[in-house]
Every structure is written in C-alpha cells, then in structure tokens.
Amino acid sequence: MCGIAGLAGLTPDPDVLQAMGLAIEHRGPDDAGQMLKDNAGFAFRRLSIIDVAGGHQPIYNEDGSAAIMLNGEIYNHHELRAGLEQRGHRFRTHSDVETVLHLWEEKAEGCLDDLRGMFALSIWDERRQELFLARDRVGKKPLYYHRLAGGGLVFGSEIKAILQHPEVRRRPNLEAIDHFLTLQYVPSPLTAFEGVERIPPGSWLRWRKGSVEVKRYWRLDYSEKFTEPEAELREEMLRLLREAVKIRLESEVPLGAFLSGGVDSSAVVAFAAEAMSEPLKTFSIGFEPGAFDESPYARIVAEKFGTDHHELRVDEGTPQLLEDIVWHYDQPFGDSSAVPSFHVARITRPHVTVVLNGDGGDESFGGYDRYRLTAFEMYFRLPAVVRLGMYAGAAPFVKYLGRGQRLVQLRPRDPYEAYYATLTHLTPRRKPWLYTSDGLRALMETPSPPLALMQGKAHRTLLDAMLEADVNWYLPDDLLVKMDVATMAHSLQARSPFLDHKLMEFMARVPSRYKLRSGQSKYLLKSALRGILPDEILDRPKMGFGVPLGQWLRTSLRELLEDTILGPTALARGYFRPEALREMVAVNNSGRNDHQYLLWDLLMLEMWHRTYIDQVPVPRRPLIRVAAA
C-alpha cells in the first residue's frame, strides 16, 4: 500500500514533489521515490507488502519510455505475469505493479478490465507526453486532481499532497458543503475545495497537453437476473467468497483481520482461518454503553475459529483524536464511525501490516435495515392527499421517531425519496431554517446524486435501485473513504473480500428475493453460512459501527462543540443562523439526541475550515499509541 502524487504539463520542482510526498508519508513510511521529466514529475511513498526487496517505485518499462506508480494490490498478478512473459515482456522485479505497466503497453486503458484488485495508479508515457490515471472498479483507493491555470495537472492520493503545489488555492466549495451537510460526506467528483476533483470509482483520466478526458470503464449491471435454483446460487456464492478471501491472503508481512462480530467480518475470518496454517490475528473494539458494544460477539467468533484475538475498550471521544481525524480526512467527514475505525486501526498496526475486513457485504447482499422500505412500496400508490394526511398525523410524534422523523420532514413523493430520506442528515425542508449564506441558500434545490440516480433510470426492483445508489455513492464516498483513511493514517493496508468485483457482479444478478425475504436481510448469505458461523452471529440484530454520539457531545466533547460551532470564528463565516445552532446545542444538552448527527457534521465542518482554509495545513503530531487490552 502506498501514496502517489505528481504533476504533468510543467517542469517539476523537486522540492515541491518532495513536499507532496512528505504530506502523505503516513501512507508509505518504508520507502520514497521520485521521477523528474521535462514535462512531468512523480512523488511516491511506499508501504512494502509484495516484493519487499525489489518493488521500489516508480517502475519503468524495458526502454524507460513509460513509468508507473500504483497504490493498492493486484491479486491476479501471477497469472497476468505468466501470460506477459510468454508474449515476450521482460520483468525487472517481482512486483504486481510492474505487471500492470506491461499490460498497459499492450492494451492501454483496456488493461483495467483484466485487473482483479484495488488500485489507484498513474502512468507517464514519455513518447506520447501523456499522463494516465485510474481507480479500481469500486473506488477502494482514492485519487484526486487539480487543473492548473496553464493547462497542467496536479494529482495525489490525498488532497493534502495537491495543496503542496504553490498554484493550488484553498477555497471552500459551497456546493460540496451543502451536499456534505445533507449526506454526511462529499459525493464524487466534488471535493470540499474549489478546483480539486476526485476521479470517480471505476474511471480513468487521460491528460494530453492540457486536455483532460475522464471516462467510466466499469459499472455494476442489475438488469439481468439468474434463473437457477437457490441451492446452486448459494453454492456459487460461497465459492466466490472463499476465493475472494483466499487471494487476499498473499503477503510478505504480517496479516490479520478486523472482527466486529457481524456476519460479514465473521465470514471473512471463518474463510481466512480455514485457508491459513497458523492462527489468524483478529482485532475488535468495545464501547460503553453496552448498546454500542459488539465485542462479545467478536469473542464468540474468535473462539470458534481459534484466532489470536486483540480487543480495545473505548469509553469516550477525545478532542485530540478529532484533530487527527480532521487532518487525515482532508475534507469534512461526518461519519462518526471514523472514531472507532481510527481506534481499531491504531491497536492493529503494532501487530500486522495487512488487515482484512467485511466492507461491502451490506451493499451486495441487502444488509441495511433501511432496505426494508421495500415493504412499503404499495404505500406510495395511495393518493397524494391521503399520504399528506398521514404525514400530518405523525407530526406531533416526530421527536419520538428517531431517524423516521426524516421521512415526516421530507414528505417523500415516491419510494426513492423515502429511501433518500433515510440517508440524509439535513433535509431540504430544514435548510432554510439553518442556512444564512446566500451561497448555500442558492444550492438548496441542487439534486442529490444518489436520488438523481434512483429517479433517473428504470430498475427491475426498488431494492436494486437502493443497492445501486449505495454502491455508487455511500459505499465509495463514505464507507471506503472511512476505511482507507483510518487504516492508512496508521500505515496499515486494508483488504475487502466482499468488494471483489467478481463476487459483486454475481450478486448484482441474484434476484432481490434472495437478498431480502420476509423482512430478513442477507437471506442468501446467512442461509449459506448456516453451520459455518455460530447461530448467535447469524440471528443477532444488525448494530452497525456506531458510537454514543449524543452522549459524547454533551460530556467529553461538549466544551469543544460549543466553543467551535458557537464561537466567533464560526459565526463570522455567515453560513448558519446562530439561533438555529444554539437551539440544536441546547436540545442535545437536555439529553435528547434529535440533532446529534447534524451537530457532529457542523463540528467537523468548522474544524476542517480551521485546519485547511484558515491556515496553511501542517501535519498532525504523531498519533498517540494505545496498547491493546
């Protein structure tokens, strides 16, 4: 796992390239490399995983006319290499990265179709004076870019590397901020910085003498469905999952797995333990209060499969940890499970360099509770006046509805809007109450990408529409950002078997009735794992990776929250009504959690402004190390 950065279209300054590399040193503390050409430059940071001795990057082709940097891992590189060698290619290393460069020589952007793995890559073609950038199909590895005024381009694994270039200005993007407050993350291709863009998942970018072309090369297809019997689908699904886990076990450094005790991470641990000759190291985190604590389930799985288990207890959030999170995430990031993700990555790194996880199972197998909205699809066929009356009747009870209050506030007109309401932190109806800025008010009707995707095309089933929206937005721009940043902040590589594209393509063709049946989520997966995983794991209610956020905001983080979002610096920005901010804080301090998610978003937003906009961003101090329990 590595960090990449560079530029094209101008003569590179070695000092700027060095600064770009140092900004992402945490992604690759083992080695550094540079490429200096007349019209391009690369900066590379390496975390050594495969070909530890010989995998220094950038890697060049036989005649030195092309160079590659790659952040990630290609799991089928052995078979690809064998074919390339038969066709006359000569290799200097045993690195999976060199395989990609030779494949690109043969097939250009078509090489991406042959890769099985996670990656963000850059290739400089000296002969064509062409820069080629690409991300993996699902977007596991990040890649950002900025177009310079003179036609050049700057890119990097993290935005902080791009900001090291003297021509890149740090200005907030109001459209991105509006989407962030709505969704808790900034959707691709936007970023929170004006002029900085994110290459979407499954896409490539080609720069040629100032022209920039971006194209999507992969997208899941939900249109065709299998007709085979359930037993055959179950058998093939297990085969693909076992294979996805097995090919992710190759490593020349210590390897382990995150274990929450949920179905997905437990399945990964089960198949990894099955394929390994020594006990698998597993890592979990426990919380107070017990409503957020999954550690007892993790212990059940660890005992079942004889893992070398490590556990950390977390009692509260700390202001210093939030400063580290804001620094590492580059953009305002509202998913509060970044806190436990940071903690578990921190206890894991002293033991292993590679860690498997269960990311992606919910989006392929239908695991979220919100997918049960499919049961209410008939409701939206009622006359609009009837539905409005039902919303009005529910209004007096809105404070008791938890996340369901978003449905009442949004008053969805169709099932897609209803699903979108379950995803939002700030509904369109609440924005006029909160926003003061004319710039933000002008954006209140901007279509949200997930909703536009669901409403803009036909789907076989409502569940397919929900899954496709999550795979294209929530998964890559929230969950995978959370995992990538939390692990790479601690120089730890995360691998996700459930995000194997062959498994995902198979599950996209599985009919919805095998994903959600009679209110049971992940029906096919759970039925296939019956007898492999303990019943306590398969039959337990889904918890998610939550934290006692409202409690933290009125105890250990109360002073930070009030001083930050109610302080003169934040109020002077003119984004929000002070009365609305004070009301939300008062409600939370009274013991009600009505606004906990939005308050967290506002806290992250203001801390981001102070870290990245108000000053030249400086690296955080080393993260505090905590011994495993």
C-alpha positions in Angstrom: 0.0 0.0 0.0 1.3 3.4 -0.9 0.8 7.0 -1.6 1.2 8.6 -5.0 1.4 12.2 -6.2 2.6 14.1 -9.2 2.1 16.6 -12.0 2.1 16.9 -15.8 2.2 19.8 -18.2 5.0 21.8 -16.5 8.6 21.4 -15.4 8.6 19.7 -12.0 10.2 21.4 -9.0 12.0 18.6 -6.9 11.3 20.5 -3.7 7.5 20.7 -4.5 7.5 17.0 -5.3 9.3 16.2 -2.1 6.7 18.2 -0.1 3.9 16.4 -1.9 5.4 13.1 -0.9 6.0 14.1 2.7 2.4 15.2 3.1 1.4 11.6 2.6 4.3 9.9 4.3 1.9 8.0 6.6 0.7 6.1 3.5 4.1 4.8 2.8 6.8 5.1 5.6 9.1 2.4 4.2 10.5 4.0 1.0 10.3 7.1 -1.2 10.8 7.6 -4.9 10.7 10.4 -7.5 10.6 10.8 -11.3 11.7 14.0 -12.9 11.0 14.6 -16.6 10.9 17.8 -18.6 7.1 17.9 -18.6 6.1 15.6 -15.6 7.1 14.5 -12.2 6.1 11.7 -9.7 6.4 11.5 -5.9 6.0 8.1 -4.3 5.7 6.8 -0.8 5.8 3.0 -0.2 4.4 0.6 2.4 6.1 -2.6 1.4 3.8 -5.6 1.1 4.7 -7.6 -2.1 8.3 -7.9 -3.3 9.6 -6.0 -0.3 13.2 -6.1 -1.5 12.6 -5.1 -5.2 9.4 -3.3 -5.5 10.7 0.3 -5.4 8.6 2.8 -7.4 8.3 4.4 -9.9 8.8 1.3 -12.1 9.8 1.7 -15.7 9.3 -0.4 -18.8 12.1 -2.0 -20.7 13.3 1.1 -22.6 12.4 3.6 -19.9 9.8 5.3 -22.0 6.9 4.7 -19.5 6.8 4.8 -15.7 4.1 3.7 -13.3 3.2 4.3 -9.6 0.4 2.3 -8.0 -1.3 2.4 -4.7 -3.0 -0.9 -3.9 -2.7 -4.6 -4.7 -3.4 -6.7 -7.8 -4.4 -10.2 -6.7 -4.2 -11.9 -10.0 -0.8 -10.6 -10.9 0.9 -14.0 -11.1 -1.4 -15.3 -13.9 -1.2 -12.0 -15.7 2.6 -12.0 -15.5 2.8 -15.5 -16.9 0.9 -14.5 -20.0 3.0 -11.4 -20.5 6.3 -13.3 -20.2 5.1 -15.7 -22.8 4.4 -12.8 -25.1 8.0 -11.5 -24.7 7.8 -8.9 -21.9 10.9 -8.8 -19.7 10.5 -8.1 -15.9 13.0 -6.5 -13.6 11.0 -7.1 -10.3 8.5 -9.5 -8.8 6.1 -6.6 -8.0 2.5 -6.8 -9.0 2.9 -3.1 -10.1 5.3 -3.9 -12.9 2.7 -6.4 -14.3 0.2 -3.6 -14.8 2.7 -1.4 -16.7 3.5 -4.2 -19.2 -0.2 -4.9 -19.6 -0.9 -1.2 -20.2 1.8 -1.3 -23.0 -0.4 -3.9 -24.8 -3.9 -2.7 -24.1 -3.8 0.9 -22.9 -6.9 1.6 -20.8 -8.2 -1.8 -21.7 -5.7 -3.3 -19.2 -8.0 -2.2 -16.4 -10.6 -4.9 -17.4 -8.0 -7.6 -16.6 -7.1 -6.3 -13.1 -8.5 -8.0 -10.0 -7.8 -5.9 -7.0 -7.7 -2.4 -5.5 -5.7 0.4 -7.0 -5.1 4.0 -7.8 -2.4 4.3 -10.5 -0.5 6.8 -12.6 1.4 6.1 -15.8 3.5 8.6 -17.6 4.2 8.0 -21.3 7.2 10.0 -22.3 6.8 9.3 -26.1 3.2 10.5 -26.2 3.6 13.1 -23.4 0.6 11.6 -21.8 -0.5 11.1 -18.2 -2.9 8.2 -17.4 -4.7 8.0 -14.1 -7.2 5.3 -12.9 -9.1 4.0 -9.9 -10.3 0.5 -9.2 -13.9 -0.5 -10.1 -15.5 0.1 -6.7 -13.2 3.0 -5.5 -11.3 1.4 -2.7 -8.2 3.5 -3.3 -8.5 7.3 -3.7 -7.2 9.7 -6.4 -7.7 13.4 -6.6 -6.6 16.0 -9.2 -6.5 19.8 -9.9 -6.3 21.5 -13.3 -3.7 24.3 -13.2 -4.3 27.6 -15.0 -1.7 27.0 -17.6 -3.1 23.6 -18.6 -1.1 21.5 -16.3 -2.5 18.9 -13.9 -1.6 18.0 -10.3 -2.7 14.8 -8.6 -2.4 12.8 -5.4 -3.8 10.0 -3.2 -4.8 12.7 -0.8 -5.8 16.3 -1.2 -3.1 17.5 1.2 -0.5 16.4 -1.3 -2.1 18.5 -4.0 -2.2 21.5 -1.7 1.6 21.5 -1.5 1.7 22.9 -5.0 2.0 26.7 -4.9 -0.6 27.3 -7.6 -3.4 25.4 -5.8 -5.6 27.7 -3.8 -7.5 26.7 -0.6 -11.1 27.9 -1.1 -14.2 26.1 0.2 -16.6 24.7 -2.3 -20.1 25.6 -1.2 -21.9 23.0 -3.4 -19.8 20.3 -1.7 -20.6 21.7 1.7 -24.3 21.6 1.0 -24.1 18.0 -0.1 -21.9 17.2 2.9 -24.5 18.5 5.4 -27.2 16.6 3.5 -25.4 13.2 3.3 -22.5 13.4 5.9 -20.0 13.0 3.0 -18.9 14.9 -0.1 -20.1 12.9 -3.2 -17.7 12.3 -6.2 -16.5 14.0 -8.3 -16.8 17.0 -6.0 -14.4 17.8 -3.1 -14.7 20.5 -0.4 -12.0 22.5 -2.2 -12.8 24.6 -5.2 -11.0 23.3 -8.3 -10.0 20.0 -6.7 -11.8 17.0 -8.1 -12.0 13.3 -7.3 -11.7 10.7 -10.1 -15.0 8.6 -9.7 -14.8 4.9 -8.9 -14.3 2.6 -12.0 -13.0 5.5 -14.0 -9.8 6.7 -15.7 -8.4 10.1 -16.7 -6.1 10.9 -19.6 -4.2 14.2 -19.8 -2.7 15.2 -23.1 -1.1 18.7 -23.5 -3.7 20.4 -21.4 -6.8 18.4 -22.4 -8.4 16.2 -19.8 -10.7 13.2 -20.6 -12.4 11.3 -17.8 -14.3 8.0 -18.7 -16.1 5.3 -16.7 -14.9 1.8 -17.6 -17.0 -0.3 -15.2 -20.4 -0.2 -13.6 -22.5 -2.9 -12.0 -25.4 -4.2 -14.1 -28.6 -5.1 -12.2 -30.7 -5.7 -15.3 -30.1 -9.4 -15.9 -31.1 -11.9 -13.2 -30.2 -15.6 -12.7 -32.9 -18.2 -13.0 -31.0 -21.1 -11.4 -32.3 -22.8 -8.2 -31.5 -21.2 -4.9 -29.2 -24.1 -3.9 -27.0 -23.5 -7.0 -26.8 -19.8 -6.3 -25.8 -20.4 -2.7 -23.1 -22.9 -3.7 -21.6 -20.5 -6.3 -21.8 -17.5 -3.9 -19.8 -19.5 -1.3 -17.2 -20.5 -3.9 -16.7 -16.9 -5.0 -16.5 -15.6 -1.4 -14.0 -18.3 -0.4 -11.9 -17.5 -3.4 -12.1 -13.7 -2.7 -10.7 -14.3 0.8 -8.0 -16.7 -0.3 -6.5 -14.5 -3.0 -6.2 -11.6 -0.4 -4.0 -13.6 1.9 -0.8 -13.2 -0.2 1.6 -11.0 1.8 5.3 -10.9 2.8 4.4 -9.0 6.0 2.1 -10.0 9.0 -1.6 -10.2 8.2 -4.8 -10.1 10.3 -8.5 -9.2 10.2 -10.9 -6.7 11.7 -13.6 -8.6 13.6 -16.8 -6.8 14.7 -18.8 -9.9 15.3 -21.2 -9.1 12.5 -22.0 -11.5 9.7 -19.6 -10.0 7.1 -16.4 -9.7 9.2 -17.2 -13.1 10.8 -17.5 -14.8 7.4 -14.1 -13.3 6.3 -12.5 -14.5 9.5 -14.0 -18.0 9.0 -12.7 -18.4 5.5 -9.3 -16.8 6.2 -8.8 -19.1 9.2 -9.8 -22.1 7.0 -7.1 -21.2 4.5 -4.2 -20.4 6.9 -1.8 -22.8 8.5 -1.4 -20.6 11.6 -3.8 -18.8 13.9 -5.3 -15.6 12.3 -4.8 -12.4 14.3 -8.1 -10.6 14.8 -8.9 -7.2 16.2 -12.1 -5.7 17.7 -13.2 -2.7 19.7 -15.7 -2.4 22.5 -17.8 0.6 23.7 -19.6 1.8 26.7 -22.6 1.9 26.9 -23.4 -1.7 26.0 -25.9 -0.8 23.4 -23.0 0.0 21.1 -20.8 -2.9 22.2 -20.3 -5.7 19.7 -17.2 -7.2 21.4 -19.0 -10.2 23.0 -20.0 -11.4 19.5 -16.5 -10.9 18.2 -15.2 -13.1 21.1 -17.6 -15.8 20.1 -16.2 -15.9 16.6 -12.6 -15.6 17.7 -13.1 -18.6 20.0 -14.9 -20.6 17.3 -12.1 -20.2 14.8 -9.2 -20.2 17.2 -7.9 -16.7 16.3 -5.2 -14.7 18.2 -7.7 -12.1 19.3 -7.0 -8.5 20.5 -9.6 -6.1 21.9 -9.7 -2.4 22.9 -12.3 -0.7 25.1 -13.2 2.9 24.3 -15.1 5.0 26.8 -15.3 8.4 25.2 -14.3 10.6 22.3 -11.4 13.0 22.8 -10.7 16.4 21.2 -7.2 15.5 20.2 -8.4 12.4 18.3 -10.8 14.6 16.4 -8.0 16.9 15.4 -6.1 13.9 14.0 -9.3 12.7 12.1 -9.9 16.1 10.6 -6.3 16.3 9.4 -6.2 12.9 7.8 -9.6 13.0 6.1 -8.8 16.2 4.2 -12.5 17.1 3.7 -15.3 17.5 6.3 -16.3 13.9 7.0 -19.5 13.3 9.1 -19.5 9.5 9.6 -18.9 9.3 13.3 -17.8 5.6 13.0 -14.5 7.1 11.8 -13.7 7.3 15.6 -13.9 3.5 16.3 -12.2 2.9 12.9 -9.3 5.1 13.9 -9.1 3.3 17.3 -9.2 -0.2 15.9 -6.6 0.7 13.2 -4.4 2.1 15.9 -4.4 -1.1 18.0 -4.0 -3.3 14.9 -0.9 -1.7 13.4 1.7 -2.8 16.0 0.7 -6.4 15.3 0.2 -6.6 11.5 0.7 -4.5 8.3 -2.2 -6.0 6.3 -5.8 -6.4 7.6 -8.9 -8.0 6.1 -12.4 -6.5 6.7 -16.0 -7.1 5.9 -16.8 -3.9 4.0 -19.2 -4.2 1.1 -21.4 -7.1 2.3 -24.4 -4.9 3.0 -24.4 -3.3 -0.4 -24.3 -6.6 -2.3 -26.4 -8.8 -0.1 -29.0 -6.3 1.1 -27.9 -5.9 4.7 -29.2 -2.5 5.8 -32.3 -2.1 7.8 -33.4 0.7 5.5 -33.8 -1.8 2.7 -37.0 -2.9 4.4 -38.7 0.1 3.0 -39.4 -2.2 0.1 -42.3 -3.5 2.2 -44.0 -0.1 2.0 -43.8 0.3 -1.8 -47.6 0.0 -2.1 -48.0 2.9 0.2 -46.7 5.3 -2.5 -49.5 4.2 -4.8 -52.0 5.9 -2.4 -53.4 9.3 -3.5 -51.1 12.2 -2.5 -53.8 13.8 -0.3 -54.0 10.6 1.8 -50.2 10.4 2.3 -50.1 14.1 3.3 -52.7 13.5 5.9 -50.7 10.6 7.3 -47.6 12.8 7.5 -49.6 15.5 9.3 -50.9 12.9 11.8 -47.4 11.8 12.5 -46.0 15.3 13.0 -46.9 15.6 16.8 -44.9 12.4 17.4 -41.9 13.3 15.3 -39.5 13.7 18.2 -40.1 10.0 19.1 -39.5 8.7 15.6 -35.7 8.7 15.6 -34.4 8.5 12.1 -38.0 8.1 11.0 -38.6 11.8 11.6 -36.6 12.4 8.4 -39.5 10.7 6.5 -42.0 13.1 8.0 -39.9 16.2 7.4 -39.1 15.3 3.8 -42.7 14.1 2.9 -41.4 11.8 0.1 -43.5 11.6 -3.1 -42.1 8.3 -4.2 -40.2 5.3 -2.6 -36.9 6.7 -3.9 -37.4 9.9 -2.0 -38.3 7.8 1.1 -35.1 5.9 0.8 -33.2 9.1 0.3 -34.7 10.5 3.5 -33.2 7.6 5.5 -29.7 8.8 4.2 -30.0 12.5 5.0 -28.7 14.4 8.0 -30.1 17.7 6.9 -33.4 17.6 4.9 -34.3 20.1 2.2 -37.1 21.4 4.5 -34.7 22.2 7.3 -32.1 24.0 5.2 -33.9 27.4 5.2 -34.1 27.1 9.0 -30.3 26.6 9.2 -28.8 28.5 6.3 -28.0 32.2 6.3 -25.5 32.3 3.5 -26.9 33.3 0.2 -24.5 31.0 -1.5 -25.7 28.0 0.4 -29.4 29.0 0.1 -28.9 29.1 -3.7 -27.9 25.4 -3.6 -30.9 24.2 -1.5 -32.6 22.7 -4.6 -29.5 21.1 -6.1 -30.3 17.5 -6.9 -28.6 14.9 -4.7 -26.6 12.4 -6.8 -28.0 9.3 -5.1 -31.6 10.4 -5.5 -30.9 11.5 -9.1 -29.5 8.1 -9.9 -32.5 6.3 -8.5 -35.1 8.5 -10.2 -33.2 8.9 -13.5 -33.3 5.3 -14.7 -35.6 2.3 -14.7 -34.9 -0.6 -12.2 -36.3 -4.1 -12.1 -37.0 -3.7 -8.4 -36.9 -1.0 -5.7 -34.2 -2.9 -3.9 -32.0 -2.9 -7.0 -32.4 0.9 -7.1 -31.3 1.2 -3.5 -28.4 -1.1 -3.9 -27.1 0.7 -7.0 -27.4 4.1 -5.3 -25.4 2.8 -2.3 -22.7 1.1 -4.4 -22.2 4.3 -6.5 -22.2 6.9 -3.6 -22.5 5.8 0.0 -20.0 2.9 -0.3 -17.2 4.6 -2.2 -17.6 8.2 -0.8 -18.3 7.3 2.8 -17.5 3.8 3.9 -14.4 3.2 1.7 -13.1 6.7 2.4 -13.5 6.0 6.1 -11.6 2.7 6.0 -8.9 3.8 3.6 -8.1 7.0 5.6 -8.3 5.3 9.1 -6.0 2.5 8.1 -3.5 4.5 6.0 -3.2 7.1 8.8 -1.6 4.2 10.7 0.3 2.8 7.7 -2.0 -0.2 7.6 -3.3 -1.9 4.4 -7.0 -2.9 4.4 -8.3 -5.6 2.0 -12.0 -6.2 1.4 -13.0 -9.6 0.1 -16.7 -8.7 -0.2 -15.7 -6.0 -2.7 -14.1 -8.5 -5.1 -15.7 -7.4 -8.4 -16.5 -11.0 -9.5 -18.5 -11.5 -6.3 -20.2 -8.2 -6.7 -21.1 -8.9 -10.4 -22.5 -12.2 -9.4 -24.7 -10.7 -6.6 -26.0 -8.0 -8.9 -27.6 -10.7 -10.9 -29.1 -12.5 -7.9 -32.8 -11.8 -7.7 -33.9 -9.5 -4.9 -36.0 -12.2 -3.2 -32.7 -13.9 -2.3 -31.4 -10.8 -0.6 -34.4 -9.6 1.4 -37.0 -12.2 2.3 -39.9 -11.7 4.7 -38.0 -8.9 6.4 -34.9 -10.9 6.8 -31.8 -9.2 5.4 -28.9 -11.0 3.6 -31.1 -14.1 3.2 -28.8 -15.9 0.7 -25.6 -15.1 2.6 -27.0 -16.1 6.0 -28.6 -19.3 4.7 -25.3 -20.3 3.1 -23.3 -19.6 6.2 -25.7 -21.6 8.5 -23.5 -24.3 10.0 -20.3 -22.4 9.3 -20.9 -19.4 11.6 -22.4 -19.7 15.0 -26.2 -19.2 15.2 -25.7 -16.3 17.6 -23.9 -14.4 14.9 -26.4 -15.2 12.1 -29.5 -14.5 14.2 -28.4 -11.4 16.0 -29.8 -7.9 15.1 -27.6 -5.7 13.0 -25.9 -3.0 15.0 -23.5 -1.2 12.7 -20.3 0.5 13.8 -22.0 3.2 15.9 -20.9 5.3 18.8 -22.8 7.1 21.7 -22.5 10.3 19.8 -25.1 12.4 21.6 -23.7 11.4 24.9 -20.2 12.4 23.9 -21.4 15.8 22.6 -22.8 16.7 25.9 -20.0 15.3 28.1 -16.4 14.8 26.9 -16.9 16.8 23.7 -19.3 19.4 25.0 -16.8 22.2 25.5 -15.2 21.6 22.1 -18.6 21.6 20.4 -19.8 24.8 21.9 -16.5 26.7 21.6 -16.2 25.6 18.0 -19.6 26.0 16.3 -20.9 28.8 18.6 -17.6 30.6 18.7 -17.0 34.0 16.9 -14.8 32.5 14.2 -17.5 30.0 13.1 -20.4 32.6 13.3 -18.4 35.1 11.3 -18.4 32.8 8.3 -22.1 33.6 7.9 -23.1 30.1 6.8 -25.7 29.4 9.5 -28.3 31.1 11.8 -26.8 31.5 15.3 -30.3 30.9 16.8 -30.6 27.5 15.0 -27.1 26.5 16.2 -27.8 27.4 19.8 -31.2 25.6 19.7 -29.6 22.4 18.5 -26.9 22.5 21.1 -29.5 23.2 23.9 -31.7 20.3 22.8 -28.7 17.9 22.8 -27.5 19.2 26.2 -31.0 18.5 27.6 -30.5 14.8 26.9 -32.3 14.4 23.6 -30.4 13.1 20.5 -32.6 14.8 17.9 -29.7 16.7 16.3 -26.6 14.6 17.2 -25.7 13.7 13.6 -26.1 17.3 12.3 -24.2 18.7 15.2 -21.3 16.3 14.5 -21.3 17.4 10.9 -21.2 21.0 11.8 -18.3 20.4 14.3 -16.3 18.5 11.6 -17.0 21.3 9.1 -15.8 24.1 11.3 -12.7 22.1 12.4 -12.0 21.5 8.7 -12.2 25.2 7.9 -9.7 26.0 10.7 -7.3 23.2 9.7 -7.3 23.6 5.9 -8.8 27.0 4.9 -7.9 29.5 7.7 -4.2 28.4 7.6 -1.6 26.6 5.6 -2.3 23.0 6.7 0.5 21.4 8.7 1.0 17.7 9.5 -0.5 16.4 12.7 1.7 15.3 15.5 2.3 11.5 15.7 -0.9 9.7 16.6 -1.0 8.5 20.2 -0.3 4.8 20.6 -2.6 2.8 22.8 -1.6 -0.7 24.0 -4.1 -3.5 23.1 -6.2 -4.7 26.0 
